[in-house]
Amino acid sequence: MIASILKQLGTLLISLLGLTVLTFILSQQSDTPIHPYQSDSAFIQYFEYIQFLINGDWGISSIHKRSVLKDFLQHFPATIELIVFAMILAVTTGLALGILASTRRGGWLDNTLMTTSLVGYSMPIFWWGMLLVLLFSLTLGWTPVAGRISFEYDIQPFTRFMLIDTLLHHNKYGFDAFLNALHHLILPAVTLSTIPMAIIARMTRSSLLAVLKSEYIRTARSKGISKQRIIWVHALRNALQPILTISGVQISIIMSGVIITEYIFAWPGIGKWLLEAVSRRDFASIQGGVLALSIIVIAFNLVLDFLSIYLNPRLRRPS
């Protein structure tokens, strides 16, 4: 167990080393130095760069003339709120659809769900987002077109997580502000979760079908254990490991998709902030945004690796 954890931490350190090298090279492409280096040697400058990062000095944005780290932290809660909501939607719906398809293998429901998931996986996110806006916002008028909340609500950004801040204003607006913020969140979250949802659904189906062919499942059936208990108690836990592995890949897809999604829905998060930085050649913000988002992806995958070790005792044994 300890050896497995140390191995994962070693992988984390190597990933962080490669990441800082890449962002350091990116920072050197700016016309003006992002940090005031004391040495002319690139090798020494790299260690100075690491020291700047540790001290919280990620450079000054050439657009807003503010600290890049402060800019990132200001936009970060909006992106996290969107990603968490989208990931919950993708995982819960994807698992449910995959389990349902595996229990109806070869039937019309299985074929319909897998065909639909293939279409969802193949659909470009920018086209899908605009299609949802056209249908649900402009045609049906069910959802707002853009933003995090309507203008009539004056919400003070205590935490910058809109759902939490609206609840903190309960005495002023009741639950109206919270429901309005949730209403704004639905369409971008659905757009962002579609591809991961389709992949998780297909992976859940194939993984669960493989587990259901195992000898211990046949033994459970011979003992008269109900089908629901076999799936939810005996089979699903062992089927979760490849699903957790693929979920780690999905967070990378979501991180890249969030940039397009935030642009389509004018969501004031990291993705919109990064696009603005790229269009204005703000290298300090680009470097800081890429570095921070990459660290989040690495940390998320590390948590999933630890969870896989917990669920699968074989991974705890030294190889």
Secondary structure as UniProt FT lines:
FT   HELIX           2..27
FT   TURN            28..29
FT   HELIX           42..54
FT   TURN            55..56
FT   TURN            62..64
FT   HELIX           68..103
FT   TURN            104..106
FT   HELIX           108..122
FT   HELIX           125..132
FT   HELIX           133..139
FT   TURN            151..152
FT   HELIX           162..168
FT   HELIX           170..173
FT   TURN            174..175
FT   HELIX           176..212
FT   HELIX           215..222
FT   TURN            223..224
FT   HELIX           227..229
FT   HELIX           230..235
FT   HELIX           236..264
FT   TURN            265..266
FT   HELIX           270..279
FT   TURN            280..281
FT   HELIX           283..311
FT   HELIX           313..316
//
